[in-house]
Amino acid sequence: MEQVLIGREKEQIILKEALLSNQAELVSIIGRRRVGKTFLIQSVYQDRIVFEMTGIQHAPRQEQLQNFAIQLNKHAKSAVPLPSPKNWLNAFFLLSEYLESRLSTQKIVVFLDELPWMATRKSGFIRGLSWFWNSWAVKKNIVVVICGSAASWMIQKVVRDKGGLHNRITKRINLEALNLAETEQFLKTQSPNIDHYQILQIYMAMGGIPHYLKEVKAGKSAIQNIDEICFSNTGLLHDEFSLLYPALFDNPEEHLKVVRALATSRQGLTRKVIVKKTNLPDGGGTTKIIEELVHSGFVTPYYSFGKKKREMCYRLTDEYTLFYLKFMEKNRAEGAGTWKRLSQTQSWKSWSGYAFENIGLKHIRQLKKALEIGGVYSEASVYAHQGTDEFSGFQIDLLIDRNDHVINLFEIKFYNQNYIITKAYTEELRLKIASFKAATQTKKQVFLNLLTTFPLVENTYATSLVDQAFTMEVLFE
């Protein structure tokens, strides 16, 4: 089945505006491996692309230049094949000569994919690209799209370049994973009858990465699909983890140390604790590693409620990484059928609650819409009290601190049927709310909200305590 472009409305608008503008456009697109950058460009620009090249991972400069010559010959349909250029300046000169013959009243598109792989150390690629843009393309009816999976490299070497590309980017796109609503649209094209509970389980294991999601087969449950995609020896994600981080970072070992440290904490870790757990040096290098993981979409920074900004926490929020480290790393050698067994364990039940919390944190806009506070300024955060002589330790899964003098406290529960609040849980929640008010000394109105997979069963405990209850359905809005 031919894949269709799902979602990406804002990104499509940006790309189409670039085609319609009266100036040359240099568009940078950043997004992690497999998120759909190439498919987006090819879908929107289609017949406008007159030259396209993708870098070769780990290839030296001469092989990249040979690849360039092959692609230029292919697009130009030369009767006499052009030899490999000597350097990138020569390569971009040849490209400008070819493009002169393709210029017209309609904008043409040049697409350079996986830029970090082309711009190897001391390759001269960025200098060549700078010459091409500044000396030729900027005066032409053209869109030049530069794309890369290594987000931090793209930001440092291109977006924030101090040389020839300084302030030359005209439009930027940071392509993120699909949200739940977009994931539903995507999966419905290949499995029309799939329901929200099945989608949620799939999302918890692999996130909204289109290349992963296209492996989901119709007529099979989430458990069956996850089992085949992740644990079968031929499954797409069986060996993906070993490829994922090396594709984004030159020396991924230290990035993986940070990722593994973060995987041990539900609340996230401060930079200070990360340094302690990983034994990485307490300097700018470690800060850069953390920032690269944030830019690449694996880690989410946040402030704990009431804490100073220097105490920022970092939380591992990439679904596939979390799932791999928790379940796949030690069990994937067992082959097909593994997930059918593991998904029935207490370990999965505990982990699924954490994974559902992460999804709630990623869908704050949808939760604010459900609360009908879209027009009210608010900040989302989490809160964890370690416990003192005065208060026992407790955690708030999510809180929304509003400018209209209200705080919404969310309890987030993943459960496979309607959720029942018991007397014991009611007492626990009452104590948690009272402890939160006392520990934070907040003067704001505090509302308790529940986010569950299926509806909350109405009983005297629920009606006396919960201000508003929402199901997973609101996350699909």
C-alpha positions as CSV (number, residue, x, y, z in Angstrom):
1,M,0.0,0.0,0.0
2,E,1.3,3.4,-1.0
3,Q,2.1,5.5,2.1
4,V,0.3,8.8,2.4
5,L,1.5,11.9,4.3
6,I,-0.3,12.1,7.6
7,G,-0.4,15.3,9.7
8,R,2.5,17.7,9.3
9,E,0.1,20.6,8.6
10,K,2.3,23.3,9.9
11,E,5.4,21.9,8.2
12,Q,3.5,21.6,4.9
13,I,2.5,25.3,5.2
14,I,6.1,26.4,5.7
15,L,7.4,24.3,2.8
16,K,4.6,25.7,0.5
17,E,5.3,29.2,1.6
18,A,8.9,28.7,0.5
19,L,7.7,27.8,-3.0
20,L,5.5,30.9,-3.2
21,S,7.8,33.5,-1.9
22,N,9.6,36.0,-4.2
23,Q,13.1,35.2,-2.9
24,A,15.4,32.3,-2.7
25,E,14.8,30.1,0.3
26,L,17.3,28.0,2.4
27,V,15.2,25.6,4.5
28,S,16.7,23.5,7.3
29,I,14.9,20.4,8.5
30,I,15.9,18.7,11.7
31,G,14.5,15.5,13.1
32,R,15.6,12.2,14.5
33,R,16.2,9.1,12.5
34,R,13.1,7.5,10.9
35,V,10.8,10.4,11.8
36,G,9.8,11.1,8.2
37,K,11.9,14.0,7.0
38,T,12.7,12.7,3.6
39,F,9.1,11.5,3.0
40,L,7.8,15.0,4.0
41,I,10.0,16.7,1.4
42,Q,9.4,14.3,-1.3
43,S,5.6,14.4,-0.7
44,V,5.3,18.2,-0.7
45,Y,7.8,19.1,-3.4
46,Q,7.4,16.0,-5.7
47,D,8.1,17.2,-9.3
48,R,9.8,20.4,-8.2
49,I,12.9,18.5,-7.0
50,V,15.6,18.8,-9.8
51,F,18.5,17.6,-7.7
52,E,18.5,15.3,-4.7
53,M,21.4,13.7,-2.8
54,T,21.7,11.7,0.4
55,G,24.9,11.5,2.3
56,I,26.5,8.1,3.0
57,Q,27.0,7.2,6.6
58,H,30.7,6.8,7.6
59,A,31.9,7.3,4.0
60,P,35.1,9.4,3.4
61,R,35.0,12.6,1.4
62,Q,36.0,11.0,-1.9
63,E,33.1,8.5,-1.7
64,Q,30.7,11.3,-0.9
65,L,32.0,13.2,-4.0
66,Q,31.6,10.1,-6.1
67,N,28.0,9.8,-4.8
68,F,27.5,13.5,-5.8
69,A,28.7,12.8,-9.3
70,I,26.4,9.8,-9.7
71,Q,23.4,11.8,-8.6
72,L,24.2,14.8,-10.8
73,N,24.6,12.5,-13.8
74,K,21.3,10.8,-13.0
75,H,19.4,14.1,-12.8
76,A,21.1,15.8,-15.7
77,K,20.9,12.7,-17.9
78,S,24.3,13.5,-19.3
79,A,25.3,11.8,-22.6
80,V,28.8,11.9,-21.3
81,P,29.0,11.1,-17.5
82,L,30.7,13.7,-15.4
83,P,33.7,12.6,-13.4
84,S,33.9,12.9,-9.6
85,P,34.7,16.5,-8.6
86,K,38.0,17.1,-6.9
87,N,36.4,18.9,-3.9
88,W,33.1,20.3,-2.7
89,L,33.7,23.7,-4.1
90,N,34.1,22.2,-7.6
91,A,31.1,20.0,-6.9
92,F,28.8,22.9,-6.1
93,F,30.1,24.8,-9.1
94,L,29.1,21.9,-11.3
95,L,25.7,21.8,-9.6
96,S,25.1,25.5,-10.3
97,E,26.0,25.0,-14.0
98,Y,23.4,22.2,-14.2
99,L,20.8,24.2,-12.3
100,E,21.1,27.1,-14.7
101,S,19.5,25.0,-17.4
102,R,16.6,24.1,-15.1
103,L,15.6,27.6,-13.9
104,S,12.1,28.7,-14.8
105,T,9.3,30.9,-13.6
106,Q,8.4,28.1,-11.2
107,K,10.7,27.6,-8.3
108,I,13.0,24.6,-8.5
109,V,14.0,22.5,-5.4
110,V,17.5,21.2,-4.4
111,F,17.3,18.6,-1.6
112,L,20.5,17.7,0.3
113,D,19.6,14.9,2.8
114,E,21.7,13.7,5.8
115,L,24.0,16.7,5.6
116,P,26.1,15.6,8.6
117,W,27.2,12.5,6.8
118,M,28.4,14.6,3.8
119,A,30.2,17.2,5.9
120,T,32.9,14.9,7.2
121,R,35.8,16.4,9.2
122,K,38.0,18.7,7.1
123,S,35.9,17.9,4.0
124,G,35.3,21.5,3.1
125,F,31.6,20.7,2.5
126,I,30.2,23.6,4.5
127,R,32.6,26.0,2.7
128,G,31.4,24.7,-0.6
129,L,27.7,24.9,0.4
130,S,28.3,28.5,1.6
131,W,29.8,29.5,-1.7
132,F,26.9,27.8,-3.6
133,W,24.3,29.7,-1.6
134,N,26.0,33.1,-1.3
135,S,27.5,33.3,-4.8
136,W,24.8,31.6,-6.8
137,A,21.5,30.3,-5.3
138,V,20.6,33.4,-3.2
139,K,19.9,35.3,-6.5
140,K,17.9,32.5,-8.2
141,N,14.3,31.2,-8.2
142,I,15.1,28.3,-6.0
143,V,14.5,26.4,-2.7
144,V,17.4,24.7,-1.2
145,V,16.5,22.1,1.5
146,I,19.1,20.9,3.9
147,C,18.2,18.0,6.2
148,G,19.9,16.0,8.9
149,S,19.1,13.5,11.7
150,A,21.9,14.7,13.9
151,A,20.0,17.6,15.4
152,S,22.8,19.0,17.5
153,W,25.2,19.0,14.5
154,M,22.7,20.7,12.3
155,I,22.1,23.4,14.9
156,Q,25.7,24.1,15.7
157,K,27.2,23.7,12.2
158,V,24.4,25.1,10.1
159,V,21.8,27.1,12.0
160,R,24.3,28.8,14.3
161,D,27.2,28.8,11.8
162,K,29.6,31.7,12.3
163,G,30.9,31.5,8.8
164,G,29.4,31.7,5.3
165,L,26.0,30.3,6.4
166,H,25.6,32.7,9.3
167,N,22.0,33.9,9.4
168,R,21.3,32.4,5.9
169,I,18.6,29.9,6.9
170,T,15.3,31.5,5.9
171,K,12.9,28.8,7.2
172,R,13.4,26.1,9.9
173,I,11.5,23.0,10.6
174,N,12.0,20.8,13.7
175,L,10.1,17.6,12.7
176,E,8.8,15.8,15.8
177,A,7.2,12.4,16.2
178,L,3.5,12.0,15.4
179,N,1.2,12.7,18.3
180,L,-1.6,10.2,19.2
181,A,-4.2,11.8,16.9
182,E,-1.8,11.7,14.0
183,T,-0.7,8.1,14.9
184,E,-4.3,7.1,14.8
185,Q,-4.7,8.6,11.3
186,F,-1.5,6.8,10.2
187,L,-2.5,3.4,11.6
188,K,-6.0,3.6,10.3
189,T,-4.7,3.6,6.7
190,Q,-3.3,0.1,7.3
191,S,-5.5,-1.2,10.1
192,P,-8.9,0.4,9.8
193,N,-10.5,-1.2,12.8
194,I,-7.7,-0.6,15.4
195,D,-9.1,1.1,18.5
196,H,-7.5,3.7,20.9
197,Y,-6.4,1.2,23.6
198,Q,-4.5,-0.8,21.0
199,I,-3.0,2.3,19.5
200,L,-1.9,3.5,23.0
201,Q,-0.1,0.3,23.7
202,I,1.7,0.5,20.4
203,Y,2.6,4.1,21.0
204,M,4.0,3.2,24.4
205,A,6.4,0.8,22.8
206,M,7.6,2.7,19.7
207,G,6.3,6.2,19.9
208,G,5.0,8.2,16.9
209,I,7.8,7.3,14.5
210,P,6.2,6.7,11.1
211,H,8.9,4.2,9.9
212,Y,8.2,2.1,13.0
213,L,4.4,2.4,12.8
214,K,4.2,1.2,9.2
215,E,5.2,-2.2,10.4
216,V,1.9,-2.6,12.3
217,K,-0.3,-5.2,10.6
218,A,-4.1,-5.3,10.4
219,G,-6.0,-8.0,12.2
220,K,-3.4,-8.4,14.9
221,S,-3.5,-7.1,18.5
222,A,-1.1,-4.6,19.9
223,I,0.6,-7.4,21.8
224,Q,1.0,-9.5,18.6
225,N,2.3,-6.6,16.6
226,I,4.8,-5.5,19.3
227,D,5.9,-9.1,19.6
228,E,6.6,-9.4,15.9
229,I,8.2,-6.0,15.4
230,C,10.4,-5.9,18.5
231,F,11.1,-9.5,19.5
232,S,11.0,-11.5,16.3
233,N,14.5,-12.0,14.8
234,T,13.3,-10.4,11.6
235,G,11.4,-7.6,13.2
236,L,12.3,-4.0,12.2
237,L,13.0,-2.9,15.8
238,H,14.8,-6.1,16.9
239,D,18.2,-4.5,16.2
240,E,17.2,-0.8,15.8
241,F,18.7,0.3,19.2
242,S,22.2,-0.6,18.1
243,L,21.8,1.6,15.0
244,L,19.8,4.5,16.4
245,Y,22.4,6.4,18.5
246,P,25.4,5.8,16.3
247,A,23.4,7.3,13.4
248,L,22.9,10.5,15.3
249,F,26.1,11.0,17.4
250,D,29.8,10.5,16.4
251,N,30.7,9.0,19.8
252,P,27.4,7.7,21.2
253,E,28.9,5.8,24.2
254,E,28.6,8.8,26.5
255,H,25.1,9.7,25.3
256,L,24.1,6.1,26.1
257,K,25.5,6.5,29.6
258,V,23.2,9.4,30.2
259,V,20.3,7.6,28.6
260,R,20.8,4.6,30.8
261,A,21.1,6.7,33.9
262,L,17.8,8.5,33.1
263,A,16.1,5.2,32.5
264,T,16.5,4.4,36.2
265,S,14.5,7.3,37.4
266,R,10.8,8.0,36.9
267,Q,11.0,11.5,38.2
268,G,14.1,12.4,36.0
269,L,17.5,13.6,37.1
270,T,19.2,16.9,37.6
271,R,22.5,17.5,35.7
272,K,24.4,17.1,39.0
273,V,22.9,13.6,39.6
274,I,23.5,12.6,36.0
275,V,27.2,13.5,36.4
276,K,27.3,11.4,39.6
277,K,25.6,8.4,38.1
278,T,27.5,8.3,34.9
279,N,31.0,9.4,36.2
280,L,31.1,11.8,33.3
281,P,33.3,15.0,33.8
282,D,31.5,17.9,35.3
283,G,32.1,20.3,32.5
284,G,30.8,21.7,29.2
285,G,31.2,18.3,27.4
286,T,28.6,16.7,29.6
287,T,26.3,19.7,29.2
288,K,26.6,19.4,25.4
289,I,25.8,15.6,25.5
290,I,22.6,16.4,27.5
291,E,21.6,19.2,25.1
292,E,22.2,16.9,22.1
293,L,19.9,14.3,23.6
294,V,17.3,17.1,24.1
295,H,17.6,18.5,20.6
296,S,17.3,15.0,19.2
297,G,14.0,14.3,21.0
298,F,15.1,11.6,23.4
299,V,15.2,13.6,26.6
300,T,12.8,16.3,27.8
301,P,13.9,19.0,30.2
302,Y,11.5,20.4,32.8
303,Y,11.4,22.4,36.0
304,S,9.9,20.8,39.1
305,F,7.1,22.9,40.6
306,G,8.4,25.5,43.0
307,K,12.1,24.7,42.3
308,K,14.7,27.2,41.1
309,K,15.5,27.1,37.4
310,R,19.1,25.9,38.1
311,E,17.5,22.7,39.4
312,M,16.2,21.7,36.0
313,C,15.5,18.0,35.6
314,Y,15.8,15.8,32.6
315,R,13.5,12.9,31.8
316,L,14.0,10.1,29.3
317,T,10.9,10.3,27.1
318,D,11.7,8.4,23.9
319,E,9.2,5.5,24.0
320,Y,11.3,3.0,22.0
321,T,14.5,3.6,24.1
322,L,12.5,3.2,27.3
323,F,10.8,0.0,26.0
324,Y,14.1,-1.4,24.8
325,L,16.0,-0.8,28.0
326,K,13.2,-2.2,30.2
327,F,12.1,-5.2,28.2
328,M,14.0,-5.9,25.0
329,E,17.7,-5.7,26.0
330,K,17.6,-8.8,28.2
331,N,14.8,-10.7,26.4
332,R,15.1,-10.1,22.7
333,A,17.2,-13.2,22.1
334,E,14.2,-15.3,23.2
335,G,12.5,-14.6,19.9
336,A,8.8,-14.5,18.9
337,G,6.3,-15.0,21.7
338,T,8.4,-13.1,24.2
339,W,6.1,-10.1,24.5
340,K,3.0,-12.2,24.8
341,R,4.5,-13.5,28.0
342,L,6.1,-10.3,29.3
343,S,2.9,-8.3,28.8
344,Q,1.2,-10.3,31.5
345,T,3.8,-9.7,34.2
346,Q,3.6,-7.2,37.1
347,S,6.7,-5.6,35.7
348,W,4.8,-4.5,32.6
349,K,1.9,-3.3,34.7
350,S,4.2,-1.0,36.7
351,W,6.1,0.2,33.6
352,S,2.9,0.9,31.6
353,G,1.8,3.4,34.2
354,Y,5.1,5.3,33.8
355,A,4.9,5.1,30.0
356,F,1.3,6.5,30.2
357,E,2.5,9.4,32.4
358,N,5.1,10.3,29.7
359,I,2.5,10.3,27.0
360,G,0.3,12.6,29.2
361,L,3.3,15.0,29.5
362,K,3.7,15.0,25.7
363,H,0.0,15.8,25.2
364,I,-0.3,18.9,27.4
365,R,-2.1,20.9,24.7
366,Q,-4.8,18.2,24.5
367,L,-5.2,18.1,28.3
368,K,-5.5,21.9,28.5
369,K,-8.2,21.7,25.8
370,A,-10.1,19.1,27.8
371,L,-9.8,21.5,30.9
372,E,-11.1,24.3,28.7
373,I,-8.2,26.5,29.7
374,G,-6.6,27.1,26.2
375,G,-6.7,30.8,26.6
376,V,-5.2,30.9,30.1
377,Y,-1.5,31.1,30.5
378,S,-0.2,28.0,32.4
379,E,2.9,26.0,33.0
380,A,3.1,22.2,33.2
381,S,5.5,20.4,35.5
382,V,5.8,17.5,37.9
383,Y,6.4,17.4,41.6
384,A,8.2,15.0,43.9
385,H,8.6,15.4,47.6
386,Q,11.4,13.3,49.0
387,G,9.9,13.0,52.5
388,T,10.8,14.7,55.7
389,D,9.9,14.4,59.4
390,E,6.9,16.6,58.6
391,F,5.6,14.9,55.4
392,S,5.9,11.5,53.9
393,G,7.4,11.3,50.4
394,F,4.9,11.7,47.5
395,Q,4.8,12.4,43.8
396,I,2.4,14.4,41.5
397,D,2.4,12.8,38.0
398,L,1.5,16.1,36.4
399,L,0.4,19.5,37.5
400,I,-0.7,22.5,35.5
401,D,-0.1,25.8,37.3
402,R,-2.5,28.4,35.9
403,N,-2.5,32.2,35.9
404,D,-6.2,32.2,37.0
405,H,-5.1,31.2,40.5
406,V,-5.7,27.5,40.0
407,I,-3.5,24.4,40.0
408,N,-4.7,21.1,38.4
409,L,-3.1,18.1,40.0
410,F,-3.3,15.0,37.7
411,E,-3.2,11.4,38.8
412,I,-2.5,9.3,35.6
413,K,-3.5,5.6,35.7
414,F,-3.1,3.0,32.9
415,Y,-5.6,0.2,33.4
416,N,-7.3,-2.3,31.1
417,Q,-10.8,-1.7,32.2
418,N,-13.0,1.0,34.0
419,Y,-11.1,2.5,36.9
420,I,-12.5,2.2,40.5
421,I,-11.4,4.5,43.3
422,T,-11.4,2.6,46.5
423,K,-11.7,3.9,50.1
424,A,-7.9,3.3,50.7
425,Y,-7.0,5.1,47.5
426,T,-9.3,8.0,48.4
427,E,-7.5,8.4,51.7
428,E,-4.1,8.3,49.9
429,L,-5.2,11.0,47.5
430,R,-6.6,13.3,50.3
431,L,-3.3,13.0,52.1
432,K,-1.3,13.7,48.9
433,I,-3.3,16.9,48.2
434,A,-3.0,18.1,51.8
435,S,0.8,17.3,51.8
436,F,1.2,19.2,48.5
437,K,-0.6,22.3,49.8
438,A,1.5,22.2,53.0
439,A,4.8,21.5,51.4
440,T,4.4,24.2,48.7
441,Q,2.5,26.7,50.8
442,T,0.4,27.5,47.7
443,K,-2.4,29.9,48.0
444,K,-4.1,28.8,44.8
445,Q,-7.2,26.6,44.4
446,V,-6.2,23.0,43.9
447,F,-8.3,20.8,41.7
448,L,-7.7,17.0,41.4
449,N,-8.0,15.5,38.0
450,L,-7.8,11.9,36.9
451,L,-6.5,10.7,33.5
452,T,-7.3,7.0,32.9
453,T,-7.5,4.7,29.9
454,F,-11.2,3.8,30.4
455,P,-13.9,5.7,32.3
456,L,-13.9,6.3,36.0
457,V,-16.6,4.3,37.8
458,E,-18.8,6.8,39.7
459,N,-19.0,6.0,43.3
460,T,-19.1,8.1,46.5
461,Y,-15.3,8.2,46.7
462,A,-14.9,9.5,43.2
463,T,-17.6,12.1,43.3
464,S,-16.4,13.5,46.7
465,L,-12.8,13.9,45.6
466,V,-12.2,14.1,41.9
467,D,-13.1,17.4,40.3
468,Q,-12.8,16.2,36.7
469,A,-11.9,12.8,35.2
470,F,-10.7,12.2,31.7
471,T,-10.0,9.1,29.6
472,M,-7.4,8.5,27.0
473,E,-9.9,9.7,24.4
474,V,-8.9,13.4,25.2
475,L,-5.3,12.6,24.2
476,F,-6.5,11.8,20.7
477,E,-8.1,15.2,20.1
